[in-house]
Amino acid sequence: MTGETPRKTGVILLNKPYGVLSQFTDERQGEPRPTLADFVDAPGYYPAGRLDFDSEGLMVLTNDGRLQARIANPRFKLTKTYLVQVEGEPDDEPLRLLREGVRLKDGITQPAAVERIADPMLWPRDPPIRVRKSIPDSWLRLTISEGRNRQVRRMTAAVGHPTLRLVRWAVGDWTIDGLPPGEWRSA
């Protein structure tokens, strides 16, 4: 025993805006990019997993290394749910492919839960997505339990419906429901 009081495990839920790195520092040379440090001032907390620079939504941060590893490691199959705006209007075939597993360059994905949804009531994205008058877009709710690099974007592109906007809505039971972009709360 060191005589220290054990630190209580803490969890922070952040709604990461578009164009923010999912880390606290930017190692790239040149013009600095926004990082988690611009939104969260909580020493000792670290992200449990990543979210692409061009994706938005839920990031879970914790001060517990074991919990961090459990959340981030695909072996524990913690689900991640995304609201995905895609190019076009997928019919049953692309959805079937997503539900069965999609062949990507790094192998076949695990089956995803996916459904078409009405346009969700989300905050405006800055900058807005590109809109093409001749090509409609639509929204999907897609849940996966893997964590491959840019997996959701690669899956939707593989079935012929590239992702235009990607918002991670939930990780396990944690969600960003009611949490504005750039804001965080303790869980």
Backbone as CSV, one residue per row, in Angstrom:
resi,resn,N_x,N_y,N_z,CA_x,CA_y,CA_z,C_x,C_y,C_z
1,MET,0.835,-1.191,0.000,0.000,0.000,0.000,0.875,1.247,0.000
2,THR,0.527,2.177,-0.784,1.275,3.427,-0.838,0.672,4.480,0.072
3,GLY,-0.484,4.211,0.620,-1.141,5.192,1.454,-1.994,6.171,0.668
4,GLU,-1.992,6.037,-0.676,-2.796,6.929,-1.505,-4.227,6.404,-1.598
5,THR,-5.169,7.318,-1.643,-6.559,6.951,-1.848,-6.743,6.582,-3.317
6,PRO,-7.363,5.418,-3.578,-7.578,5.064,-4.986,-8.430,6.129,-5.675
7,ARG,-8.048,6.450,-6.898,-8.780,7.447,-7.676,-10.044,6.809,-8.237
8,LYS,-11.147,7.519,-8.129,-12.413,7.046,-8.664,-12.353,7.065,-10.191
9,THR,-12.829,5.987,-10.805,-12.888,5.936,-12.258,-13.861,6.987,-12.762
10,GLY,-13.393,7.772,-13.712,-14.232,8.809,-14.296,-14.391,8.599,-15.787
11,VAL,-15.542,9.015,-16.299,-15.831,8.930,-17.731,-16.400,10.271,-18.169
12,ILE,-15.863,10.776,-19.267,-16.339,12.017,-19.881,-16.848,11.678,-21.277
13,LEU,-18.009,12.229,-21.617,-18.567,12.087,-22.961,-18.445,13.432,-23.655
14,LEU,-17.762,13.449,-24.791,-17.545,14.667,-25.576,-18.214,14.505,-26.928
15,ASN,-18.917,15.543,-27.372,-19.435,15.585,-28.734,-18.379,16.307,-29.572
16,LYS,-17.486,15.508,-30.200,-16.373,16.062,-30.974,-16.894,16.695,-32.263
17,PRO,-16.574,17.973,-32.467,-16.975,18.609,-33.723,-16.161,18.088,-34.916
18,TYR,-16.698,18.326,-36.097,-15.979,18.054,-37.339,-14.676,18.849,-37.333
19,GLY,-13.604,18.262,-37.852,-12.345,18.987,-38.009,-11.541,19.135,-36.729
20,VAL,-11.728,18.218,-35.796,-10.971,18.220,-34.544,-10.253,16.878,-34.432
21,LEU,-8.972,16.918,-34.055,-8.220,15.684,-33.839,-8.727,14.990,-32.583
22,SER,-8.744,13.670,-32.588,-9.225,12.913,-31.435,-8.075,12.603,-30.463
23,GLN,-7.215,13.582,-30.283,-6.094,13.490,-29.338,-5.853,14.880,-28.776
24,PHE,-5.001,14.950,-27.737,-4.801,16.226,-27.047,-3.699,17.093,-27.649
25,THR,-2.887,16.524,-28.532,-1.825,17.311,-29.166,-1.819,17.037,-30.664
26,ASP,-1.247,17.971,-31.417,-1.115,17.830,-32.860,0.374,17.770,-33.165
27,GLU,0.854,16.591,-33.554,2.285,16.426,-33.846,2.674,16.888,-35.242
28,ARG,1.691,17.205,-36.071,1.980,17.611,-37.447,2.632,18.993,-37.451
29,GLN,3.596,19.161,-38.319,4.242,20.454,-38.498,3.329,21.365,-39.300
30,GLY,3.456,22.654,-39.079,2.668,23.604,-39.850,1.551,24.194,-39.015
31,GLU,0.512,24.615,-39.693,-0.631,25.244,-39.039,-1.268,24.263,-38.046
32,PRO,-1.377,24.643,-36.770,-1.968,23.725,-35.791,-3.457,23.491,-36.056
33,ARG,-3.882,22.271,-35.793,-5.283,21.903,-35.946,-5.931,21.820,-34.561
34,PRO,-7.243,22.001,-34.491,-7.918,21.873,-33.198,-7.773,20.449,-32.639
35,THR,-7.628,20.342,-31.332,-7.496,19.051,-30.660,-8.495,18.974,-29.512
36,LEU,-8.521,17.844,-28.837,-9.393,17.675,-27.679,-9.089,18.703,-26.597
37,ALA,-7.831,19.143,-26.519,-7.437,20.127,-25.505,-8.183,21.454,-25.670
38,ASP,-8.685,21.719,-26.861,-9.456,22.942,-27.092,-10.864,22.857,-26.499
39,PHE,-11.277,21.654,-26.079,-12.642,21.445,-25.603,-12.720,20.863,-24.191
40,VAL,-11.721,20.070,-23.805,-11.766,19.377,-22.517,-10.508,19.720,-21.726
41,ASP,-10.704,20.255,-20.529,-9.599,20.514,-19.611,-9.783,19.585,-18.416
42,ALA,-9.305,18.359,-18.570,-9.460,17.345,-17.533,-8.172,16.525,-17.483
43,PRO,-7.167,17.009,-16.733,-5.900,16.274,-16.646,-6.116,14.830,-16.196
44,GLY,-5.383,13.937,-16.825,-5.470,12.526,-16.472,-6.508,11.751,-17.251
45,TYR,-7.267,12.412,-18.111,-8.263,11.731,-18.945,-7.700,11.562,-20.351
46,TYR,-7.996,10.400,-20.933,-7.491,10.075,-22.265,-8.608,9.454,-23.092
47,PRO,-8.558,9.656,-24.419,-9.612,9.097,-25.264,-9.552,7.570,-25.299
48,ALA,-10.714,6.956,-25.242,-10.834,5.502,-25.385,-11.265,5.239,-26.825
49,GLY,-10.298,5.201,-27.711,-10.577,5.039,-29.134,-10.430,6.359,-29.862
50,ARG,-10.601,6.284,-31.171,-10.411,7.447,-32.020,-11.674,7.714,-32.820
51,LEU,-11.730,8.910,-33.327,-12.786,9.309,-34.258,-12.103,10.190,-35.281
52,ASP,-12.285,9.868,-36.547,-11.582,10.576,-37.613,-11.768,12.089,-37.539
53,PHE,-10.769,12.801,-38.039,-10.769,14.264,-38.115,-12.037,14.771,-38.796
54,ASP,-12.472,14.065,-39.849,-13.627,14.508,-40.626,-14.934,13.840,-40.189
55,SER,-14.933,13.246,-38.989,-16.145,12.679,-38.400,-16.502,13.457,-37.144
56,GLU,-17.749,13.349,-36.757,-18.256,14.080,-35.594,-18.834,13.084,-34.604
57,GLY,-19.070,13.586,-33.387,-19.853,12.799,-32.464,-19.120,12.331,-31.232
58,LEU,-19.631,11.258,-30.661,-19.236,10.810,-29.331,-17.805,10.317,-29.249
59,MET,-17.096,10.921,-28.317,-15.795,10.409,-27.883,-15.915,10.157,-26.393
60,VAL,-15.469,8.981,-25.971,-15.459,8.629,-24.557,-14.030,8.817,-24.065
61,LEU,-13.882,9.567,-22.989,-12.582,9.770,-22.353,-12.669,9.220,-20.931
62,THR,-11.574,8.664,-20.444,-11.569,8.116,-19.093,-10.202,8.311,-18.455
63,ASN,-10.177,8.232,-17.135,-8.928,8.305,-16.386,-8.486,6.919,-15.939
64,ASP,-9.133,5.873,-16.434,-8.859,4.493,-16.051,-8.303,3.738,-17.257
65,GLY,-7.032,3.359,-17.187,-6.370,2.692,-18.315,-7.023,1.380,-18.707
66,ARG,-7.486,0.601,-17.730,-8.138,-0.673,-18.053,-9.461,-0.448,-18.772
67,LEU,-10.227,0.517,-18.287,-11.490,0.833,-18.947,-11.231,1.380,-20.347
68,GLN,-10.223,2.214,-20.478,-9.854,2.771,-21.781,-9.571,1.644,-22.777
69,ALA,-8.778,0.662,-22.359,-8.440,-0.464,-23.234,-9.678,-1.301,-23.565
70,ARG,-10.535,-1.492,-22.590,-11.746,-2.297,-22.804,-12.682,-1.626,-23.814
71,ILE,-12.813,-0.309,-23.721,-13.677,0.422,-24.650,-13.088,0.399,-26.063
72,ALA,-11.787,0.597,-26.171,-11.142,0.741,-27.476,-10.883,-0.587,-28.181
73,ASN,-10.715,-1.673,-27.433,-10.315,-2.944,-28.027,-11.509,-3.667,-28.650
74,PRO,-11.461,-3.943,-29.975,-12.580,-4.607,-30.658,-12.875,-6.004,-30.098
75,ARG,-11.930,-6.604,-29.413,-12.131,-7.956,-28.876,-13.281,-7.983,-27.868
76,PHE,-13.565,-6.837,-27.234,-14.645,-6.783,-26.253,-16.003,-6.497,-26.891
77,LYS,-16.018,-6.249,-28.204,-17.245,-6.104,-28.997,-18.205,-5.044,-28.466
78,LEU,-17.675,-3.947,-27.932,-18.525,-2.840,-27.518,-19.069,-2.183,-28.776
79,THR,-20.385,-2.086,-28.886,-20.980,-1.566,-30.114,-20.794,-0.057,-30.227
80,LYS,-20.721,0.389,-31.466,-20.638,1.806,-31.795,-21.716,2.071,-32.841
81,THR,-22.572,3.051,-32.549,-23.678,3.370,-33.449,-23.428,4.712,-34.105
82,TYR,-23.613,4.746,-35.411,-23.352,5.930,-36.223,-24.613,6.348,-36.958
83,LEU,-24.793,7.654,-37.107,-25.771,8.202,-38.027,-24.970,8.592,-39.264
84,VAL,-25.332,8.024,-40.399,-24.510,8.137,-41.600,-25.334,8.717,-42.740
85,GLN,-24.908,9.876,-43.217,-25.541,10.448,-44.405,-24.766,9.917,-45.604
86,VAL,-25.478,9.255,-46.507,-24.824,8.642,-47.660,-25.338,9.245,-48.956
87,GLU,-24.519,9.096,-49.967,-24.898,9.523,-51.307,-25.848,8.479,-51.874
88,GLY,-26.950,8.945,-52.448,-27.920,8.028,-53.028,-28.931,7.554,-52.001
89,GLU,-29.786,6.652,-52.463,-30.839,6.091,-51.610,-30.728,4.576,-51.652
90,PRO,-30.011,3.989,-50.689,-29.782,2.538,-50.720,-31.095,1.750,-50.681
91,ASP,-31.186,0.758,-51.573,-32.335,-0.136,-51.522,-31.962,-1.340,-50.648
92,ASP,-32.708,-2.413,-50.750,-32.498,-3.556,-49.854,-31.158,-4.256,-50.063
93,GLU,-30.641,-4.282,-51.282,-29.399,-5.033,-51.558,-28.186,-4.469,-50.816
94,PRO,-27.886,-3.170,-50.886,-26.746,-2.657,-50.123,-26.912,-2.866,-48.606
95,LEU,-28.144,-2.744,-48.120,-28.380,-2.967,-46.692,-28.131,-4.429,-46.330
96,ARG,-28.545,-5.346,-47.200,-28.293,-6.773,-46.967,-26.792,-7.037,-46.894
97,LEU,-26.036,-6.440,-47.804,-24.589,-6.628,-47.809,-23.970,-6.121,-46.506
98,LEU,-24.400,-4.952,-46.042,-23.885,-4.414,-44.788,-24.229,-5.344,-43.623
99,ARG,-25.422,-5.913,-43.639,-25.862,-6.811,-42.559,-25.121,-8.143,-42.575
100,GLU,-24.628,-8.556,-43.746,-23.937,-9.842,-43.845,-22.427,-9.705,-43.687
101,GLY,-21.886,-8.504,-43.886,-20.437,-8.306,-43.866,-19.971,-7.919,-45.250
102,VAL,-19.133,-6.906,-45.303,-18.680,-6.347,-46.571,-17.204,-6.685,-46.768
103,ARG,-16.852,-7.068,-47.998,-15.443,-7.347,-48.296,-14.705,-6.036,-48.496
104,LEU,-13.685,-5.813,-47.651,-12.805,-4.656,-47.772,-11.396,-5.166,-48.059
105,LYS,-10.468,-4.275,-48.335,-9.097,-4.702,-48.629,-8.473,-5.477,-47.474
106,ASP,-8.888,-5.176,-46.234,-8.315,-5.868,-45.072,-9.219,-6.992,-44.561
107,GLY,-10.112,-7.509,-45.424,-10.945,-8.653,-45.062,-12.418,-8.299,-44.976
108,ILE,-13.210,-9.299,-44.664,-14.652,-9.122,-44.577,-15.000,-8.582,-43.190
109,THR,-15.869,-7.588,-43.161,-16.289,-7.003,-41.886,-17.258,-7.936,-41.166
110,GLN,-17.381,-7.738,-39.884,-18.434,-8.406,-39.124,-19.772,-7.821,-39.597
111,PRO,-20.851,-8.574,-39.472,-22.155,-8.030,-39.852,-22.485,-6.774,-39.046
112,ALA,-23.134,-5.837,-39.709,-23.558,-4.591,-39.064,-25.077,-4.609,-38.921
113,ALA,-25.563,-3.922,-37.915,-26.999,-3.651,-37.829,-27.203,-2.335,-38.570
114,VAL,-28.127,-2.311,-39.504,-28.313,-1.096,-40.306,-29.780,-0.935,-40.673
115,GLU,-30.225,0.324,-40.658,-31.575,0.637,-41.088,-31.590,2.033,-41.678
116,ARG,-32.516,2.239,-42.639,-32.747,3.571,-43.163,-33.493,4.365,-42.096
117,ILE,-33.147,5.653,-41.953,-33.848,6.509,-40.993,-34.195,7.833,-41.664
118,ALA,-35.154,8.531,-41.072,-35.484,9.880,-41.530,-34.323,10.800,-41.180
119,ASP,-34.230,11.928,-41.865,-33.172,12.890,-41.558,-33.200,13.201,-40.060
120,PRO,-32.102,12.940,-39.353,-32.093,13.221,-37.924,-32.004,14.726,-37.664
121,MET,-32.496,15.144,-36.541,-32.444,16.556,-36.159,-31.069,16.819,-35.549
122,LEU,-30.089,17.102,-36.397,-28.718,17.349,-35.954,-28.371,18.817,-36.124
123,TRP,-27.330,19.220,-35.461,-26.759,20.549,-35.607,-26.198,20.697,-37.022
124,PRO,-26.120,21.914,-37.538,-25.501,22.110,-38.853,-24.008,21.786,-38.777
125,ARG,-23.486,21.202,-39.835,-22.056,20.922,-39.866,-21.328,22.112,-40.448
126,ASP,-20.156,22.405,-39.891,-19.328,23.501,-40.383,-17.961,22.950,-40.753
127,PRO,-17.622,22.904,-42.044,-18.389,23.353,-43.203,-19.479,22.340,-43.568
128,PRO,-20.503,22.816,-44.290,-21.573,21.901,-44.707,-21.042,20.843,-45.664
129,ILE,-21.766,19.732,-45.762,-21.372,18.697,-46.728,-21.586,19.226,-48.134
130,ARG,-20.908,18.607,-49.094,-21.131,18.990,-50.487,-22.464,18.410,-50.928
131,VAL,-23.228,19.200,-51.643,-24.542,18.772,-52.121,-24.516,18.798,-53.633
132,ARG,-25.007,17.694,-54.224,-25.116,17.646,-55.684,-26.590,17.535,-56.034
133,LYS,-27.068,18.477,-56.816,-28.495,18.537,-57.140,-28.983,17.282,-57.848
134,SER,-28.106,16.641,-58.623,-28.542,15.492,-59.406,-28.479,14.174,-58.635
135,ILE,-27.886,14.182,-57.436,-27.752,12.945,-56.660,-28.376,13.152,-55.284
136,PRO,-29.419,12.385,-54.977,-30.044,12.528,-53.657,-29.128,11.949,-52.570
137,ASP,-29.471,12.229,-51.332,-28.762,11.613,-50.218,-29.792,11.081,-49.233
138,SER,-29.343,10.238,-48.327,-30.235,9.661,-47.327,-29.426,9.306,-46.091
139,TRP,-30.137,8.912,-45.027,-29.506,8.622,-43.739,-29.703,7.172,-43.341
140,LEU,-28.663,6.632,-42.714,-28.700,5.284,-42.147,-28.305,5.353,-40.681
141,ARG,-28.819,4.423,-39.889,-28.284,4.173,-38.542,-27.543,2.848,-38.657
142,LEU,-26.245,2.868,-38.383,-25.403,1.700,-38.581,-24.655,1.413,-37.281
143,THR,-24.713,0.165,-36.825,-24.039,-0.235,-35.587,-23.050,-1.341,-35.897
144,ILE,-21.812,-1.139,-35.434,-20.747,-2.130,-35.628,-20.109,-2.450,-34.274
145,SER,-19.372,-3.567,-34.251,-18.646,-3.920,-33.030,-17.154,-4.063,-33.298
146,GLU,-16.731,-3.643,-34.476,-15.308,-3.639,-34.819,-14.805,-2.209,-34.730
147,GLY,-13.539,-2.015,-35.026,-12.995,-0.673,-35.004,-11.894,-0.483,-36.030
148,ARG,-12.110,-0.948,-37.236,-11.095,-0.767,-38.278,-11.003,0.696,-38.687
149,ASN,-9.859,1.057,-39.229,-9.625,2.425,-39.681,-10.644,2.819,-40.743
150,ARG,-11.364,3.905,-40.485,-12.355,4.462,-41.408,-13.353,3.404,-41.896
151,GLN,-13.704,2.492,-41.018,-14.505,1.327,-41.387,-15.870,1.678,-41.950
152,VAL,-16.623,2.530,-41.289,-17.976,2.833,-41.766,-17.909,3.479,-43.148
153,ARG,-16.997,4.417,-43.332,-16.849,5.065,-44.639,-16.498,4.041,-45.724
154,ARG,-15.605,3.126,-45.413,-15.212,2.115,-46.395,-16.355,1.140,-46.681
155,MET,-17.146,0.820,-45.656,-18.269,-0.100,-45.853,-19.336,0.511,-46.760
156,THR,-19.712,1.756,-46.491,-20.770,2.354,-47.314,-20.282,2.562,-48.750
157,ALA,-19.012,2.922,-48.913,-18.467,3.073,-50.274,-18.459,1.730,-50.992
158,ALA,-18.137,0.657,-50.283,-18.066,-0.673,-50.891,-19.424,-1.147,-51.406
159,VAL,-20.510,-0.648,-50.821,-21.848,-1.044,-51.298,-22.455,0.016,-52.208
160,GLY,-21.631,0.984,-52.657,-22.059,1.946,-53.668,-22.702,3.215,-53.145
161,HIS,-22.551,3.495,-51.847,-23.164,4.688,-51.261,-22.160,5.396,-50.355
162,PRO,-21.266,6.202,-50.956,-20.228,6.864,-50.158,-20.811,7.731,-49.041
163,THR,-20.092,7.773,-47.938,-20.497,8.575,-46.785,-20.237,10.048,-47.051
164,LEU,-21.228,10.878,-46.760,-21.105,12.329,-46.858,-20.877,12.950,-45.479
165,ARG,-21.556,12.406,-44.475,-21.425,12.907,-43.105,-21.531,11.717,-42.158
166,LEU,-20.658,11.710,-41.152,-20.598,10.589,-40.220,-20.608,11.125,-38.797
167,VAL,-21.623,10.725,-38.038,-21.774,11.165,-36.650,-21.860,9.921,-35.765
168,ARG,-20.855,9.745,-34.876,-20.952,8.634,-33.929,-21.927,9.059,-32.834
169,TRP,-23.021,8.321,-32.725,-24.087,8.667,-31.800,-23.929,7.966,-30.455
170,ALA,-23.424,6.737,-30.476,-23.348,5.968,-29.228,-22.145,5.042,-29.229
171,VAL,-21.629,4.800,-28.030,-20.629,3.770,-27.769,-21.200,2.972,-26.606
172,GLY,-21.557,1.706,-26.878,-22.256,0.931,-25.853,-23.536,1.658,-25.469
173,ASP,-23.727,1.889,-24.168,-24.925,2.584,-23.683,-24.754,4.097,-23.597
174,TRP,-23.557,4.604,-23.821,-23.317,6.050,-23.755,-23.735,6.691,-25.070
175,THR,-24.418,7.851,-24.996,-24.820,8.564,-26.213,-24.535,10.057,-26.063
176,ILE,-24.628,10.758,-27.184,-24.499,12.220,-27.164,-25.858,12.893,-27.215
177,ASP,-26.913,12.147,-26.973,-28.250,12.722,-26.994,-28.296,13.953,-26.080
178,GLY,-28.675,15.107,-26.640,-28.782,16.349,-25.883,-27.462,17.066,-25.627
179,LEU,-26.371,16.584,-26.208,-25.052,17.179,-25.983,-24.610,17.930,-27.243
180,PRO,-24.528,19.260,-27.190,-24.145,20.028,-28.382,-22.680,19.785,-28.782
181,PRO,-22.337,20.026,-30.048,-20.952,19.877,-30.497,-20.012,20.740,-29.656
182,GLY,-18.862,20.159,-29.301,-17.854,20.873,-28.520,-18.101,20.857,-27.034
183,GLU,-19.236,20.298,-26.606,-19.564,20.241,-25.170,-19.290,18.832,-24.635
184,TRP,-19.116,18.744,-23.319,-18.904,17.450,-22.697,-19.646,17.394,-21.364
185,ARG,-19.841,16.148,-20.903,-20.451,15.916,-19.590,-19.837,14.667,-18.985
186,SER,-19.894,14.593,-17.667,-19.450,13.372,-16.968,-20.532,12.315,-17.109
187,ALA,-20.091,11.072,-17.208,-21.060,9.966,-17.341,-21.136,9.197,-16.032
